[in-house]
């Protein structure tokens, strides 16, 4: 297994260049969490902004592309290898601040720690 790269799609995840994931549903390991509101596809800076709806009071979360386990284009669903609680406990995403370097480092570290700490279900 290669080292975790939070900001790149895994080759086996099924992302193909030019795909648009906006509107796809997001499934954590223990249930659905919302749908993709925005997506970035830039190599080394890719991620999904997810509108969680009522699940966590309408909070938006940013999921780095590296947590995507697989993409089902037919069902328009993205499966991530994190639990709802791991996603809920992630550093807050502020759409007004955008994706600055400090936030990217903090978020990438948070999700990287879930791998090192054995937090993957």
N, C-alpha and C positions, 0 to 999 in steps of 0.2 A: 504494500500500500504506500502511495506517495504521500509527502507532507501535505497538510491541509493548506489550501490557498483560498482564503475567504472570498476573494474578489474575482474568481474565474470559474466559469462553468466547467464541471467535470466532463471529460470526454464521453463517459458512459451515461451521462444524464439525459441525453437526447436533444440538447439544444442545437439547432442548426442556424447558421448565420442567416439573418434576414427574418427569422421567426419573430412574431410579435406576441408577447405573453400577456399583454394588458387584457384584463377581463377574465383570465383563467382563474379558477378556484385554487386555493392553497390547502393542502392536507398535511397536517403534522402527523407524527407517528400515532397519536391518540385521538385524531378527529380533525374535521375541517376548521379553519380559523378565519377565513375571509376570502377576498379576491384581490388580484393584482390591480392596483390603481395606476402605477407608473412602473416603468422598467428601464434600466440602463444596460447596454450590451457591450460597452467599451471594454476591450481586453484589459484585465488587471483592475477594473473599476466597476464590474457588473453587479447588479443587485435588483431586488424587487421591492417596491413600496407596496405594502399590503394594507388595505382598508379592512380592519377587523370587525366593523359593524358593531352590533351590540355585545359581541363576545367580551371585549375589554373596553366597553364604553366608547366605542367609535375611535379608539386610538389607532393611529397608523404606526406600523412598524417597518423597519427596513431589514430585509433578509439578504445577506450577501449571497451571491450566486453559488459559492462553495457549499452551502448547506442543502442545495437541491440534489435529491437522490435520483429522481427521474421526472420526465415531462411526458404526459400523455396528451398528444396533440388532438387525437380523435375526441377524447372526452373533455378537452380543454381544462386539464388539471395538472398542477405542479405538486409533486410529493417532496417534502423536506424530511431530513433525518433528525428532526428535533421534536420534542414534546411541546404541547401547548404552554406548559409552565416555563420551559426554557425560553420560549419566544416571548411570553408575557413579561418575564424578568429581564429581558434584554435592555440595554441602554435606550433611553427615550429618544425617539426620532423627532426632530423639529423641522418641519417642512420649510419654515422661514429661513433657517440657517443653512439648509442644504447639506451637502455631503462634504464637509470640510475635512482636512487631514486629521485633526484631533479626533473627530467623531469616528472616522474610518478606522483609525488605529484602535480606539477603545472598543468599537463594535467587533472588529476583526479579532481582537484579543479575547473578548467575551466568548465568541463562538469557537475560537481555537481552544480555549480552556475547557470547553465542554468535551472536546475530543481527548485532550490530555488527562482530564479528570475522570474519564470513563463514563461520562454522562450520556453517551449515545445508547439509546434503547435498542 
